[in-house]
Amino acid sequence: MVMNYEIIIVTPIFAVMIGFIVFTILKKRKRSAKSIYKLIDDLEKKYIY
């Protein structure tokens, strides 16, 4: 009985922590269109020309 109680308490907390970490990583990776075009131009200059 005690084991089930711990699972019920710990699982949602763990899920929320993982969700928060994933959300912050995705938010950091978000780029504006201007920065994406600049990145593409830099890569073209480096590898094509």
Order of alpha helices (4+ residues) and beta strands (2+ residues): alpha-alpha
